[in-house]
C-alpha cells in the first residue's frame, strides 16, 4: 500500500497493467480531471476505489500512518546535527518551505516494529560559493528543528546510511560522521568523541 502526503507523477502507475497498491475501499471513487501530459497515468487513478484523496488531518495523522504494514517513511532534510536533530524547512533563519507532514510521517513510522523512517539528504550544499557539510556538529543558533532527535530512525546520504535507533549520543554522532562527505569527516569524527560530555 502507498500512503503519500503528496502524489506526484512518479507515484502514479505508468502503464495500464500497473495498479496503485490496494488500500481500504472507498465509497466514492476519485475523479481526476485535466488534459495535460499525465492523462494516461490519471486514467489509472480516475474512478479507482483503491485510491483516496483525504484531508491532511487524516493523511498526516501518525496513528493513521502507523496502520500501514511494513511502512517506510521517506523525508528530505536540509541538515542534520550529530545529535540527530533534523532541519527540513529553513536555512539560516529563513523559512524556505512549509512544515508539511515531516514529523507526522517520522512519528507514524516509529509506532510499529516493522516500519522504518528514512531521512535523506545530500552530504553537502553550496552556499555563497562555499561547500558546506549538511551534517553538522551542532545546529547553528536560531535553527528550527523539524524532527527532534528522539524520533530519528535512519539517515541516508550518498555515502551510506546511519541507523540511529537505540544508540547513545556518541554512537549516533560517530555513525553520522561516517556518512558525511569525506572532506568533513575528520572534523565531525573529532567532535563526535566529545559530544554529550561536560
C-alpha positions in Angstrom: 0.0 0.0 0.0 1.1 3.5 -0.7 0.5 6.4 1.7 1.5 9.8 0.4 1.3 13.3 1.7 1.8 14.3 -1.9 1.0 12.3 -5.0 3.4 13.1 -7.9 3.9 11.7 -11.3 6.4 9.0 -10.1 3.8 7.7 -7.7 1.2 7.2 -10.4 1.1 4.0 -12.5 2.8 4.3 -15.8 1.0 1.5 -17.8 -2.5 0.3 -17.9 -1.3 -3.0 -16.5 0.0 -1.4 -13.3 -2.3 -0.5 -10.5 -1.7 1.6 -7.4 -1.4 -0.7 -4.3 -4.8 -1.5 -2.9 -5.8 0.2 0.3 -9.2 0.3 2.0 -12.0 0.5 -0.5 -13.8 3.9 -0.5 -17.4 4.6 -1.2 -16.7 7.4 -3.7 -14.1 6.8 -6.4 -11.6 9.5 -7.1 -12.4 11.7 -10.2 -9.4 13.1 -11.9 -9.9 15.9 -14.4 -7.5 17.6 -16.8 -6.0 17.1 -20.1 -2.3 17.6 -19.5 0.6 15.1 -20.3 -0.3 12.9 -17.4 -3.7 11.8 -18.8 -2.8 8.1 -19.2 -1.5 7.9 -15.6 -4.5 9.8 -14.3 -6.7 7.3 -16.1 -5.5 4.6 -13.8 -6.5 6.8 -10.8 -9.8 8.1 -12.1 -12.6 6.0 -10.7 -10.2 3.7 -8.8 -11.8 2.8 -5.5 -8.4 1.8 -4.1 -7.2 5.5 -4.3 -8.5 8.2 -1.9 -7.7 11.8 -1.6 -8.5 12.7 2.0 -8.0 15.7 4.2 -4.5 16.5 5.6 -5.8 15.8 9.1 -6.1 12.2 8.1 -3.1 11.8 5.7 -0.7 13.3 8.3 -2.2 11.6 11.4 0.6 9.4 12.9 -2.0 6.9 14.1 -3.4 6.5 10.6 0.1 6.3 9.1 1.0 3.6 11.7 -1.8 1.4 10.4 0.3 0.7 7.3 2.1 -2.7 7.4 5.9 -2.6 6.7 5.7 1.2 6.1 8.8 3.1 5.0 8.6 6.9 5.6 10.9 8.9 3.3 11.6 12.5 4.1 14.1 15.0 3.0 16.3 17.2 5.1 18.4 20.3 4.8 20.7 19.5 7.6 21.2 17.0 10.5 23.4 17.6 13.5 25.4 14.9 15.3 22.7 14.6 17.9 20.3 13.6 15.1 18.2 16.7 15.1 16.7 17.5 11.6 16.2 20.8 10.0 13.9 20.4 6.9 12.3 23.7 6.2 14.6 26.7 7.0 18.1 27.8 6.2 19.9 30.4 8.2 16.7 31.5 9.9 14.8 31.8 6.5 11.7 29.7 6.0 12.0 28.1 2.6 9.2 25.6 2.7 6.1 24.6 4.7 6.3 22.3 7.7 4.3 19.7 5.9 4.0 16.2 7.3 7.7 15.6 8.1 7.4 14.9 11.8 4.0 13.2 11.4 5.4 10.6 8.9 8.5 10.1 11.1 6.4 9.6 14.2 3.9 7.3 12.4 6.7 5.1 11.1 8.2 4.6 14.6 4.9 3.3 16.1 5.4 -0.2 14.6 8.4 -2.5 14.8 8.1 -3.4 11.0 8.0 0.3 9.9 11.1 2.4 9.1 11.8 6.2 8.8 14.4 7.4 6.4 15.7 10.9 6.4 17.5 11.6 3.1 19.9 14.4 2.2 22.9 15.1 0.1 26.1 15.4 2.2 26.9 18.9 1.1 25.4 22.1 -0.1 27.0 25.1 -1.8 26.2 28.4 -0.1 27.7 31.8 -1.2 30.2 29.9 -3.3 31.4 27.7 -0.4 30.7 24.0 0.0 29.3 23.2 3.4 28.5 19.9 5.1 24.8 19.3 5.7 25.8 17.0 8.6 27.0 19.4 11.2 28.4 19.1 14.7 25.6 21.2 16.2 22.9 23.2 14.6 23.5 26.9 14.3 21.8 29.2 16.9 18.3 30.0 15.7 17.8 26.8 13.8 14.3 25.5 13.8 14.2 21.7 14.4 11.7 19.9 12.2 12.2 16.4 13.7 13.7 16.0 17.2 16.5 13.5 17.9 14.3 11.1 19.8 12.2 10.4 16.7 15.1 9.6 14.4 15.5 6.3 12.6 17.8 6.1 9.6 19.7 9.0 8.0 20.8 8.4 4.4 23.4 10.3 2.2 25.1 9.4 -1.0 27.9 7.9 1.3 25.7 5.4 3.1 23.2 5.2 5.9 23.3 5.5 9.7 20.7 3.8 11.8 20.4 5.9 14.9 17.7 3.8 16.7 18.7 2.8 20.2 22.2 4.4 20.0 23.8 6.6 22.6 24.6 10.2 21.8 28.3 9.4 20.9 27.3 6.3 18.9 24.8 8.4 16.9 27.4 11.1 16.3 30.0 8.6 15.2 27.6 6.9 12.8 26.5 10.3 11.3 30.2 11.4 10.8 30.8 8.2 8.7 28.1 9.2 6.2 29.2 12.8 5.9 31.2 14.0 2.9 34.8 12.8 3.2 36.1 16.4 3.3 34.3 16.9 6.6 34.5 13.5 8.2 37.7 14.1 10.3 36.3 17.2 11.9 33.0 15.6 12.6 34.6 12.4 14.0 36.6 14.5 16.4 33.5 16.4 17.5 31.7 13.1 17.9 34.2 11.8 20.5 33.3 14.7 22.9 29.7 15.1 22.2 27.5 14.7 25.3 30.4 15.1 27.7 30.7 18.1 30.0 
